[in-house]
Amino acid sequence: MSDTNDWTVGRLLTWTTDYLKQHGAASPRLDAEVLLAAARGCQRIELYTAFDQIADEATRTVFRDFVRRRAAGEPVAYLVGHREFFSLSFQVTRDVLIPRPETEHLVVECLDLVKLRPTAAEHAELADSETGGSHLPDATSPRRQVHIADVGTGSGAIAVSIAKHAPDCRVTAIDISRPALELARTNAEQHQVAEQIEFVLSDLLAEIPPDVRFDVIASNPPYVSQPEWEQLSAEVKDFEPKLALVGGPTGSEMIARLIPQAAERLRGAGWLLMEISPMTEAAVRQQLTQDGRFTSIQTVKDLAGLARVIKAQRQ
């Protein structure tokens, strides 16, 4: 990219789109726009009214570095330091996975379950019906606060999105990585939900007190198998944290550890929701069945028709 005075925004975008395409970028035009907007310190939509504006030297210097690193495979989200998820912007670093659209299915399923939780009065009515009592529910009774765990929170995308859209719930965000937890807290503060969320450093649920019970345990656990990891693109394998990707030799080992821990910490009729690989669906279903404490095992498919989330209810 030569340093001349006629590098307009439009010309930069055209040249960079062709350059990134030659280097194998899957979405070269989008990448070029996001990177140039970051270099200019503006919103991407603002580029469309600035095509004829000359990019100053400072902008071109930053942009050149972005383009060079992007052509070498570094993900755009790490370059600009943020990624949108569930219509919210999340700060990301190489300490955490980049939030992906597929994981939004997990958030949707969790929020749907939150809406279905009974009120305190409905709980009492159910108890009376089981014991022959005659408690009459008050229609104005508030719903009992729902307690949700996000296991392997990473950037906090799941925990923050749930807290933002279900302000009456309480969330425990758990991760084995201290830098990830610190970033999740930063994102929670940015979206003003930090007071709803407790951040816990833990290997799965190991550090959660045994008497703590959750209504929903949601997790996007490591579920890539070692052979799958070997075949991943350099963009993923060389930049995103392997600890958050690989679940073991077959990909379901981490899930196999989580299932019995979740069963011990779910309230009765509580739900376990996990994002999975379509290739591990059968194995995860078998693990849930063999545990013996779950029922209503269901698979949720993504927009491509692939198995993406498994949910199961604690008996």
SVG drawing of the C-alpha trace seen along z (x, -y; Angstrom):
<svg xmlns="http://www.w3.org/2000/svg" viewBox="-58 -14 62 59">
<polyline fill="none" stroke="black" stroke-width="0.4" points="0.0,0.0 1.8,-3.1 1.9,-6.3 0.3,-8.9 -2.1,-11.7 -4.9,-10.2 -5.7,-7.3 -9.4,-8.0 -11.5,-5.9 -13.2,-4.3 -9.8,-3.4 -8.4,-2.0 -11.4,0.3 -11.3,1.5 -7.5,2.2 -7.7,3.9 -10.7,6.1 -8.8,7.4 -5.6,7.9 -7.3,9.8 -9.2,11.9 -5.9,13.0 -4.8,14.0 -7.8,16.2 -10.0,14.0 -13.6,15.4 -15.2,11.9 -12.6,9.5 -14.9,6.5 -16.3,6.7 -12.9,7.2 -11.6,4.1 -14.5,2.0 -14.2,3.0 -10.4,2.5 -10.6,-0.9 -13.4,-2.1 -11.2,-1.1 -8.2,-2.9 -10.3,-6.0 -12.0,-5.8 -15.4,-5.8 -18.5,-3.6 -18.4,-1.3 -21.6,-2.9 -19.8,-6.3 -17.5,-5.0 -20.3,-5.0 -20.5,-8.8 -16.7,-9.2 -15.7,-7.4 -14.2,-10.5 -12.3,-11.7 -8.6,-11.4 -7.3,-9.1 -4.6,-11.0 -1.1,-9.5 -1.9,-8.5 -5.0,-6.5 -3.1,-4.8 -0.2,-3.8 -2.6,-2.1 -4.6,-0.6 -1.5,0.8 -0.6,2.7 -4.1,4.1 -4.1,5.3 -0.7,6.9 -1.7,8.8 -5.1,9.7 -3.4,11.1 -1.2,13.2 -4.4,14.8 -5.0,12.8 -8.7,12.5 -10.4,9.2 -11.9,9.3 -8.5,9.5 -7.1,6.7 -9.9,4.2 -10.4,5.6 -14.1,6.2 -16.9,8.4 -20.6,8.0 -22.7,10.8 -26.4,10.8 -26.5,7.1 -24.0,6.1 -20.3,5.2 -17.8,7.3 -14.1,6.6 -12.0,9.6 -8.4,10.5 -6.4,13.6 -7.2,14.8 -10.7,15.7 -12.5,17.3 -14.1,14.9 -17.9,15.0 -19.7,16.6 -23.3,16.3 -23.9,20.0 -23.6,19.5 -26.5,17.0 -28.7,20.1 -27.6,21.1 -28.5,17.6 -32.0,17.8 -32.7,21.2 -31.6,20.0 -33.7,16.9 -36.7,18.9 -36.3,21.1 -36.0,18.1 -39.4,16.8 -41.0,20.2 -39.8,20.4 -42.8,20.5 -43.6,17.7 -43.1,18.3 -46.8,18.7 -46.9,21.3 -44.2,23.2 -46.4,23.1 -49.5,24.2 -47.5,27.2 -46.3,28.2 -49.9,28.0 -51.2,30.1 -48.6,32.7 -49.5,32.7 -53.2,32.2 -53.1,28.6 -55.2,25.7 -52.9,22.8 -54.3,20.2 -51.7,18.5 -51.6,14.7 -51.5,13.5 -49.3,10.6 -46.6,12.8 -43.2,12.0 -41.2,14.7 -38.4,16.3 -35.0,14.9 -33.6,17.3 -29.9,18.4 -27.9,19.2 -24.4,20.5 -22.3,19.7 -19.5,22.3 -16.5,21.3 -17.6,17.7 -14.6,16.5 -15.4,12.9 -18.6,13.1 -20.7,12.9 -23.3,15.5 -23.4,14.3 -23.7,10.6 -26.3,11.2 -28.5,13.2 -28.1,10.6 -28.9,7.8 -32.1,9.4 -33.2,11.0 -32.5,8.2 -34.3,10.1 -32.0,13.1 -28.7,13.7 -25.7,15.1 -22.5,16.8 -19.8,16.6 -17.2,19.2 -13.8,19.7 -10.5,21.4 -8.7,18.5 -8.1,15.4 -7.5,13.1 -10.7,14.3 -12.6,13.6 -11.1,10.1 -12.2,9.4 -15.7,10.8 -16.0,8.4 -14.9,5.5 -17.6,6.4 -20.2,6.7 -19.3,3.3 -19.4,1.8 -23.0,3.1 -24.0,2.2 -24.8,5.7 -21.8,6.3 -23.9,6.2 -26.0,9.1 -23.0,11.3 -20.6,13.1 -17.3,14.1 -15.7,17.3 -12.3,18.7 -12.9,22.5 -12.3,25.6 -15.9,26.2 -17.9,26.3 -15.2,27.6 -14.9,24.4 -18.7,23.8 -19.8,24.6 -21.8,27.9 -24.9,26.2 -25.2,23.7 -28.0,24.6 -28.8,23.3 -32.0,23.2 -30.0,23.3 -26.5,24.2 -25.4,23.0 -22.0,23.7 -20.1,23.4 -17.5,25.9 -14.4,27.0 -15.8,29.6 -13.3,29.8 -11.5,33.1 -7.8,33.3 -8.0,34.5 -10.5,31.7 -8.1,29.2 -5.3,30.3 -7.5,29.6 -8.7,26.1 -7.7,23.1 -4.6,21.2 -6.9,18.3 -8.3,20.3 -5.5,22.7 -2.8,20.1 -4.6,17.3 -7.5,18.6 -6.8,20.3 -6.6,24.1 -7.7,24.5 -11.1,23.1 -11.4,25.1 -10.2,28.7 -12.3,30.9 -10.0,33.9 -9.1,36.7 -12.8,37.2 -14.1,33.7 -16.6,34.8 -14.3,35.4 -14.9,32.0 -18.6,32.4 -18.4,35.8 -16.9,34.1 -19.4,31.3 -22.6,33.5 -22.3,35.1 -21.2,31.9 -24.2,30.1 -26.5,32.8 -25.3,32.3 -25.8,28.5 -29.1,28.1 -32.3,27.6 -35.1,30.1 -36.5,29.5 -33.5,27.3 -31.9,27.4 -28.4,28.1 -27.7,26.4 -24.5,27.0 -23.3,25.9 -21.9,28.9 -20.4,30.0 -22.8,31.8 -20.2,34.6 -20.4,35.2 -24.2,35.0 -24.7,38.8 -21.9,39.1 -23.3,36.3 -26.8,37.7 -25.4,41.0 -23.5,39.4 -26.6,37.6 -28.6,40.8 -26.0,42.9 -25.8,40.3 -29.4,41.3 -30.4,37.9 -31.6,36.1 -34.8,36.3 -36.3,34.4 -33.0,34.5 -33.5,32.3 -31.3,31.1 -31.6,27.6 -30.4,27.1 -28.7,23.9 -29.7,22.0 -27.8,24.5 -29.8,27.4 -26.9,28.7 -27.1,29.9 -25.8,27.0 -27.3,27.1 -28.3,30.0 -30.5,29.3 -31.6,31.7 -33.8,31.3 -32.7,32.5 -35.2,35.1"/>
</svg>
